[in-house]
Amino acid sequence: MKFSNGIYLLYDQIFGIYNKTDSNDLFTNYKQETEESGNPIPRNYCPVLNNGRGDVECIILYEKKEVNLISPVIFWQHDLDNNLESPRIIANSFYEYIDDLIEMDKSL
């Protein structure tokens, strides 16, 4: 992956590729959310946005053999026992997710 400054949509920032000290770096957030969090996300979830309250929105990454599947975006609530309840799907694809953010920002 190449350096990217992420995406800003009004109040939301989609993680980008920065240096590892930046709080909006995709790799830094992935490591924190899968290894260091009190309620870690599964390793096949890629965090794309943090809502500032400890919750993250993630793309579900599938294995190569599941290549025909479209990756949904889920809401991972940090204080919810996600072993008992499945995370809520907020968009059926990353494209739909970005489109929804743009529509929400237009309405503000």
Secondary structure as GFF3:
##gff-version 3
##sequence-region A 1 108
A	DSSP	beta_strand	7	9	.	.	.	ID=ss1
A	DSSP	beta_strand	12	14	.	.	.	ID=ss2
A	DSSP	alpha_helix	26	31	.	.	.	ID=ss3
A	DSSP	pi_helix	32	36	.	.	.	ID=ss4
A	DSSP	beta_strand	45	50	.	.	.	ID=ss5
A	DSSP	beta_strand	56	60	.	.	.	ID=ss6
A	DSSP	three_ten_helix	64	66	.	.	.	ID=ss7
A	DSSP	beta_strand	73	76	.	.	.	ID=ss8
A	DSSP	beta_strand	88	91	.	.	.	ID=ss9
A	DSSP	alpha_helix	94	107	.	.	.	ID=ss10
###
